[in-house]
């Protein structure tokens, strides 16, 4: 996976993390990203 592909995803992840961190669900972001990246490799 190229960095160019990841950059928009990382920007989205930052926004998601900011929203979810308020609710204390950072773990959900990490899990979502792991699933997303696993699906992308398939």
N, CA, C and O atoms as a Tripos MOL2 file, in Angstrom:
@<TRIPOS>MOLECULE
protein
  168   167    42     0     0
PROTEIN
NO_CHARGES

@<TRIPOS>ATOM
      1 N           0.8620   -1.1970    0.0000 N.3       1 UNK1
      2 CA          0.0000    0.0000    0.0000 C.3       1 UNK1
      3 C           0.8930    1.2390    0.0000 C.2       1 UNK1
      4 O           1.8330    1.3400    0.7890 O.2       1 UNK1
      5 N           0.5950    2.1560   -0.8720 N.am      2 UNK2
      6 CA          1.4370    3.3460   -0.9850 C.3       2 UNK2
      7 C           1.0390    4.4040    0.0350 C.2       2 UNK2
      8 O          -0.0840    4.4250    0.5370 O.2       2 UNK2
      9 N           1.9940    5.2780    0.3220 N.am      3 UNK3
     10 CA          1.7270    6.3580    1.2650 C.3       3 UNK3
     11 C           0.6500    7.2900    0.7140 C.2       3 UNK3
     12 O          -0.1470    7.8470    1.4680 O.2       3 UNK3
     13 N           0.6360    7.4510   -0.6130 N.am      4 UNK4
     14 CA         -0.3690    8.3060   -1.2410 C.3       4 UNK4
     15 C          -1.7720    7.7810   -0.9590 C.2       4 UNK4
     16 O          -2.7030    8.5590   -0.7470 O.2       4 UNK4
     17 N          -1.9180    6.4530   -0.9590 N.am      5 UNK5
     18 CA         -3.2100    5.8400   -0.6660 C.3       5 UNK5
     19 C          -3.5730    6.0250    0.7970 C.2       5 UNK5
     20 O          -4.7390    6.2200    1.1390 O.2       5 UNK5
     21 N          -2.5620    5.9640    1.6570 N.am      6 UNK6
     22 CA         -2.8160    6.0350    3.0990 C.3       6 UNK6
     23 C          -3.1280    7.4380    3.5920 C.2       6 UNK6
     24 O          -3.8700    7.5980    4.5610 O.2       6 UNK6
     25 N          -2.5770    8.4550    2.9470 N.am      7 UNK7
     26 CA         -2.7290    9.8070    3.4960 C.3       7 UNK7
     27 C          -4.1800   10.2270    3.7240 C.2       7 UNK7
     28 O          -4.4990   10.7110    4.8100 O.2       7 UNK7
     29 N          -5.0830   10.0590    2.7330 N.am      8 UNK8
     30 CA         -6.4840   10.4280    3.0010 C.3       8 UNK8
     31 C          -7.0780    9.6050    4.1450 C.2       8 UNK8
     32 O          -7.8580   10.1160    4.9490 O.2       8 UNK8
     33 N          -6.7030    8.3300    4.2090 N.am      9 UNK9
     34 CA         -7.2030    7.4580    5.2740 C.3       9 UNK9
     35 C          -6.7220    7.9470    6.6300 C.2       9 UNK9
     36 O          -7.4780    7.9500    7.6020 O.2       9 UNK9
     37 N          -5.4640    8.3590    6.6910 N.am     10 UNK10
     38 CA         -4.9210    8.8560    7.9530 C.3      10 UNK10
     39 C          -5.6120   10.1450    8.3680 C.2      10 UNK10
     40 O          -5.8700   10.3590    9.5520 O.2      10 UNK10
     41 N          -5.9130   11.0050    7.4000 N.am     11 UNK11
     42 CA         -6.6370   12.2410    7.7200 C.3      11 UNK11
     43 C          -8.0190   11.9040    8.2710 C.2      11 UNK11
     44 O          -8.4680   12.5060    9.2460 O.2      11 UNK11
     45 N          -8.6970   10.9310    7.6360 N.am     12 UNK12
     46 CA        -10.0070   10.4970    8.1280 C.3      12 UNK12
     47 C          -9.8730    9.9200    9.5280 C.2      12 UNK12
     48 O         -10.6940   10.1880   10.4050 O.2      12 UNK12
     49 N          -8.8300    9.1260    9.7240 N.am     13 UNK13
     50 CA         -8.6320    8.4910   11.0240 C.3      13 UNK13
     51 C          -8.4340    9.5380   12.1200 C.2      13 UNK13
     52 O          -8.9240    9.3770   13.2380 O.2      13 UNK13
     53 N          -7.7210   10.5980   11.7940 N.am     14 UNK14
     54 CA         -7.5170   11.6720   12.7780 C.3      14 UNK14
     55 C          -8.8620   12.2750   13.1680 C.2      14 UNK14
     56 O          -9.1290   12.4970   14.3480 O.2      14 UNK14
     57 N          -9.7040   12.5360   12.1790 N.am     15 UNK15
     58 CA        -11.0130   13.1250   12.4500 C.3      15 UNK15
     59 C         -11.8750   12.1620   13.2640 C.2      15 UNK15
     60 O         -12.5480   12.5640   14.2130 O.2      15 UNK15
     61 N         -11.8450   10.8870   12.8800 N.am     16 UNK16
     62 CA        -12.6190    9.8770   13.6070 C.3      16 UNK16
     63 C         -12.1040    9.7720   15.0380 C.2      16 UNK16
     64 O         -12.8840    9.7090   15.9880 O.2      16 UNK16
     65 N         -10.7780    9.7530   15.1790 N.am     17 UNK17
     66 CA        -10.1800    9.6240   16.5080 C.3      17 UNK17
     67 C         -10.5890   10.7990   17.3860 C.2      17 UNK17
     68 O         -10.9050   10.6150   18.5620 O.2      17 UNK17
     69 N         -10.5850   11.9990   16.8270 N.am     18 UNK18
     70 CA        -10.9620   13.1730   17.6010 C.3      18 UNK18
     71 C         -12.3920   13.0330   18.1120 C.2      18 UNK18
     72 O         -12.6820   13.3480   19.2660 O.2      18 UNK18
     73 N         -13.2850   12.5540   17.2370 N.am     19 UNK19
     74 CA        -14.6820   12.3760   17.6380 C.3      19 UNK19
     75 C         -14.8260   11.2730   18.6870 C.2      19 UNK19
     76 O         -15.4870   11.4570   19.7090 O.2      19 UNK19
     77 N         -14.2020   10.1280   18.4220 N.am     20 UNK20
     78 CA        -14.3930    8.9810   19.2950 C.3      20 UNK20
     79 C         -13.6270    9.0940   20.6020 C.2      20 UNK20
     80 O         -14.0540    8.5600   21.6260 O.2      20 UNK20
     81 N         -12.4880    9.7930   20.5670 N.am     21 UNK21
     82 CA        -11.7020    9.9330   21.7970 C.3      21 UNK21
     83 C         -12.5160   10.6290   22.8820 C.2      21 UNK21
     84 O         -12.3400   10.3670   24.0720 O.2      21 UNK21
     85 N         -13.4040   11.5130   22.4580 N.am     22 UNK22
     86 CA        -14.2650   12.2140   23.4100 C.3      22 UNK22
     87 C         -15.1380   11.2040   24.1470 C.2      22 UNK22
     88 O         -15.4580   11.3860   25.3220 O.2      22 UNK22
     89 N         -15.5140   10.1540   23.4570 N.am     23 UNK23
     90 CA        -16.3660    9.1130   24.0480 C.3      23 UNK23
     91 C         -15.5270    7.9750   24.6310 C.2      23 UNK23
     92 O         -16.0670    7.0070   25.1680 O.2      23 UNK23
     93 N         -14.2080    8.1000   24.5200 N.am     24 UNK24
     94 CA        -13.3320    7.0880   25.0930 C.3      24 UNK24
     95 C         -13.3220    5.7910   24.3050 C.2      24 UNK24
     96 O         -13.1860    4.7120   24.8810 O.2      24 UNK24
     97 N         -13.4680    5.8930   22.9560 N.am     25 UNK25
     98 CA        -13.5270    4.6720   22.1590 C.3      25 UNK25
     99 C         -12.4240    4.6460   21.1000 C.2      25 UNK25
    100 O         -12.6610    4.2780   19.9490 O.2      25 UNK25
    101 N         -11.2200    5.0390   21.5040 N.am     26 UNK26
    102 CA        -10.0740    5.0270   20.5980 C.3      26 UNK26
    103 C          -9.8140    3.6200   20.0600 C.2      26 UNK26
    104 O          -9.3740    3.4500   18.9230 O.2      26 UNK26
    105 N         -10.0930    2.6160   20.8940 N.am     27 UNK27
    106 CA         -9.8860    1.2320   20.4760 C.3      27 UNK27
    107 C         -10.6940    0.9100   19.2280 C.2      27 UNK27
    108 O         -10.2410    0.1490   18.3730 O.2      27 UNK27
    109 N         -11.8770    1.4770   19.1200 N.am     28 UNK28
    110 CA        -12.7230    1.2360   17.9580 C.3      28 UNK28
    111 C         -12.0510    1.7560   16.6840 C.2      28 UNK28
    112 O         -12.1750    1.1500   15.6200 O.2      28 UNK28
    113 N         -11.3460    2.8710   16.7980 N.am     29 UNK29
    114 CA        -10.6510    3.4320   15.6340 C.3      29 UNK29
    115 C          -9.5420    2.4880   15.1880 C.2      29 UNK29
    116 O          -9.3990    2.2010   14.0000 O.2      29 UNK29
    117 N          -8.7680    2.0160   16.1380 N.am     30 UNK30
    118 CA         -7.6660    1.1090   15.8290 C.3      30 UNK30
    119 C          -8.1900   -0.1530   15.1660 C.2      30 UNK30
    120 O          -7.6410   -0.6100   14.1630 O.2      30 UNK30
    121 N          -9.2520   -0.7160   15.7280 N.am     31 UNK31
    122 CA         -9.8330   -1.9350   15.1680 C.3      31 UNK31
    123 C         -10.3570   -1.6770   13.7660 C.2      31 UNK31
    124 O         -10.1420   -2.4860   12.8630 O.2      31 UNK31
    125 N         -11.0370   -0.5660   13.5790 N.am     32 UNK32
    126 CA        -11.5850   -0.2090   12.2670 C.3      32 UNK32
    127 C         -10.4690   -0.0960   11.2340 C.2      32 UNK32
    128 O         -10.6010   -0.5920   10.1150 O.2      32 UNK32
    129 N          -9.3780    0.5520   11.6070 N.am     33 UNK33
    130 CA         -8.2680    0.7330   10.6730 C.3      33 UNK33
    131 C          -7.6230   -0.6020   10.3220 C.2      33 UNK33
    132 O          -7.2630   -0.8290    9.1670 O.2      33 UNK33
    133 N          -7.4740   -1.4860   11.3020 N.am     34 UNK34
    134 CA         -6.8760   -2.7910   11.0440 C.3      34 UNK34
    135 C          -7.7430   -3.5760   10.0700 C.2      34 UNK34
    136 O          -7.2210   -4.2090    9.1520 O.2      34 UNK34
    137 N          -9.0590   -3.5440   10.2580 N.am     35 UNK35
    138 CA         -9.9850   -4.2380    9.3650 C.3      35 UNK35
    139 C          -9.9360   -3.6040    7.9800 C.2      35 UNK35
    140 O          -9.8770   -4.3090    6.9730 O.2      35 UNK35
    141 N          -9.9610   -2.2880    7.9310 N.am     36 UNK36
    142 CA         -9.9560   -1.5660    6.6620 C.3      36 UNK36
    143 C          -8.7000   -1.8970    5.8630 C.2      36 UNK36
    144 O          -8.7680   -2.1620    4.6620 O.2      36 UNK36
    145 N          -7.5540   -1.8810    6.5410 N.am     37 UNK37
    146 CA         -6.2920   -2.1490    5.8550 C.3      37 UNK37
    147 C          -6.1980   -3.6110    5.4350 C.2      37 UNK37
    148 O          -5.6290   -3.9200    4.3880 O.2      37 UNK37
    149 N          -6.7480   -4.5100    6.2400 N.am     38 UNK38
    150 CA         -6.7600   -5.9310    5.8820 C.3      38 UNK38
    151 C          -7.6100   -6.1490    4.6360 C.2      38 UNK38
    152 O          -7.2290   -6.9050    3.7420 O.2      38 UNK38
    153 N          -8.7510   -5.4920    4.5790 N.am     39 UNK39
    154 CA         -9.6350   -5.6020    3.4170 C.3      39 UNK39
    155 C          -8.9820   -5.0240    2.1780 C.2      39 UNK39
    156 O          -9.1660   -5.5380    1.0740 O.2      39 UNK39
    157 N          -8.2170   -3.9510    2.3590 N.am     40 UNK40
    158 CA         -7.5750   -3.2830    1.2320 C.3      40 UNK40
    159 C          -6.5050   -4.1780    0.6030 C.2      40 UNK40
    160 O          -6.2850   -4.1210   -0.6070 O.2      40 UNK40
    161 N          -5.8470   -4.9940    1.4070 N.am     41 UNK41
    162 CA         -4.7950   -5.8800    0.9060 C.3      41 UNK41
    163 C          -5.3770   -7.0710    0.1650 C.2      41 UNK41
    164 O          -4.7240   -7.6420   -0.7080 O.2      41 UNK41
    165 N          -6.6010   -7.4490    0.5080 N.am     42 UNK42
    166 CA         -7.2130   -8.6460   -0.0730 C.3      42 UNK42
    167 C          -7.3870   -8.5060   -1.5780 C.2      42 UNK42
    168 O          -7.8880   -9.4220   -2.2290 O.2      42 UNK42
@<TRIPOS>BOND
     1     1     2 1
     2     2     3 1
     3     3     4 2
     4     3     5 am
     5     5     6 1
     6     6     7 1
     7     7     8 2
     8     7     9 am
     9     9    10 1
    10    10    11 1
    11    11    12 2
    12    11    13 am
    13    13    14 1
    14    14    15 1
    15    15    16 2
    16    15    17 am
    17    17    18 1
    18    18    19 1
    19    19    20 2
    20    19    21 am
    21    21    22 1
    22    22    23 1
    23    23    24 2
    24    23    25 am
    25    25    26 1
    26    26    27 1
    27    27    28 2
    28    27    29 am
    29    29    30 1
    30    30    31 1
    31    31    32 2
    32    31    33 am
    33    33    34 1
    34    34    35 1
    35    35    36 2
    36    35    37 am
    37    37    38 1
    38    38    39 1
    39    39    40 2
    40    39    41 am
    41    41    42 1
    42    42    43 1
    43    43    44 2
    44    43    45 am
    45    45    46 1
    46    46    47 1
    47    47    48 2
    48    47    49 am
    49    49    50 1
    50    50    51 1
    51    51    52 2
    52    51    53 am
    53    53    54 1
    54    54    55 1
    55    55    56 2
    56    55    57 am
    57    57    58 1
    58    58    59 1
    59    59    60 2
    60    59    61 am
    61    61    62 1
    62    62    63 1
    63    63    64 2
    64    63    65 am
    65    65    66 1
    66    66    67 1
    67    67    68 2
    68    67    69 am
    69    69    70 1
    70    70    71 1
    71    71    72 2
    72    71    73 am
    73    73    74 1
    74    74    75 1
    75    75    76 2
    76    75    77 am
    77    77    78 1
    78    78    79 1
    79    79    80 2
    80    79    81 am
    81    81    82 1
    82    82    83 1
    83    83    84 2
    84    83    85 am
    85    85    86 1
    86    86    87 1
    87    87    88 2
    88    87    89 am
    89    89    90 1
    90    90    91 1
    91    91    92 2
    92    91    93 am
    93    93    94 1
    94    94    95 1
    95    95    96 2
    96    95    97 am
    97    97    98 1
    98    98    99 1
    99    99   100 2
   100    99   101 am
   101   101   102 1
   102   102   103 1
   103   103   104 2
   104   103   105 am
   105   105   106 1
   106   106   107 1
   107   107   108 2
   108   107   109 am
   109   109   110 1
   110   110   111 1
   111   111   112 2
   112   111   113 am
   113   113   114 1
   114   114   115 1
   115   115   116 2
   116   115   117 am
   117   117   118 1
   118   118   119 1
   119   119   120 2
   120   119   121 am
   121   121   122 1
   122   122   123 1
   123   123   124 2
   124   123   125 am
   125   125   126 1
   126   126   127 1
   127   127   128 2
   128   127   129 am
   129   129   130 1
   130   130   131 1
   131   131   132 2
   132   131   133 am
   133   133   134 1
   134   134   135 1
   135   135   136 2
   136   135   137 am
   137   137   138 1
   138   138   139 1
   139   139   140 2
   140   139   141 am
   141   141   142 1
   142   142   143 1
   143   143   144 2
   144   143   145 am
   145   145   146 1
   146   146   147 1
   147   147   148 2
   148   147   149 am
   149   149   150 1
   150   150   151 1
   151   151   152 2
   152   151   153 am
   153   153   154 1
   154   154   155 1
   155   155   156 2
   156   155   157 am
   157   157   158 1
   158   158   159 1
   159   159   160 2
   160   159   161 am
   161   161   162 1
   162   162   163 1
   163   163   164 2
   164   163   165 am
   165   165   166 1
   166   166   167 1
   167   167   168 2
@<TRIPOS>SUBSTRUCTURE
     1 UNK1         2 RESIDUE 1 A UNK
     2 UNK2         6 RESIDUE 1 A UNK
     3 UNK3        10 RESIDUE 1 A UNK
     4 UNK4        14 RESIDUE 1 A UNK
     5 UNK5        18 RESIDUE 1 A UNK
     6 UNK6        22 RESIDUE 1 A UNK
     7 UNK7        26 RESIDUE 1 A UNK
     8 UNK8        30 RESIDUE 1 A UNK
     9 UNK9        34 RESIDUE 1 A UNK
    10 UNK10       38 RESIDUE 1 A UNK
    11 UNK11       42 RESIDUE 1 A UNK
    12 UNK12       46 RESIDUE 1 A UNK
    13 UNK13       50 RESIDUE 1 A UNK
    14 UNK14       54 RESIDUE 1 A UNK
    15 UNK15       58 RESIDUE 1 A UNK
    16 UNK16       62 RESIDUE 1 A UNK
    17 UNK17       66 RESIDUE 1 A UNK
    18 UNK18       70 RESIDUE 1 A UNK
    19 UNK19       74 RESIDUE 1 A UNK
    20 UNK20       78 RESIDUE 1 A UNK
    21 UNK21       82 RESIDUE 1 A UNK
    22 UNK22       86 RESIDUE 1 A UNK
    23 UNK23       90 RESIDUE 1 A UNK
    24 UNK24       94 RESIDUE 1 A UNK
    25 UNK25       98 RESIDUE 1 A UNK
    26 UNK26      102 RESIDUE 1 A UNK
    27 UNK27      106 RESIDUE 1 A UNK
    28 UNK28      110 RESIDUE 1 A UNK
    29 UNK29      114 RESIDUE 1 A UNK
    30 UNK30      118 RESIDUE 1 A UNK
    31 UNK31      122 RESIDUE 1 A UNK
    32 UNK32      126 RESIDUE 1 A UNK
    33 UNK33      130 RESIDUE 1 A UNK
    34 UNK34      134 RESIDUE 1 A UNK
    35 UNK35      138 RESIDUE 1 A UNK
    36 UNK36      142 RESIDUE 1 A UNK
    37 UNK37      146 RESIDUE 1 A UNK
    38 UNK38      150 RESIDUE 1 A UNK
    39 UNK39      154 RESIDUE 1 A UNK
    40 UNK40      158 RESIDUE 1 A UNK
    41 UNK41      162 RESIDUE 1 A UNK
    42 UNK42      166 RESIDUE 1 A UNK
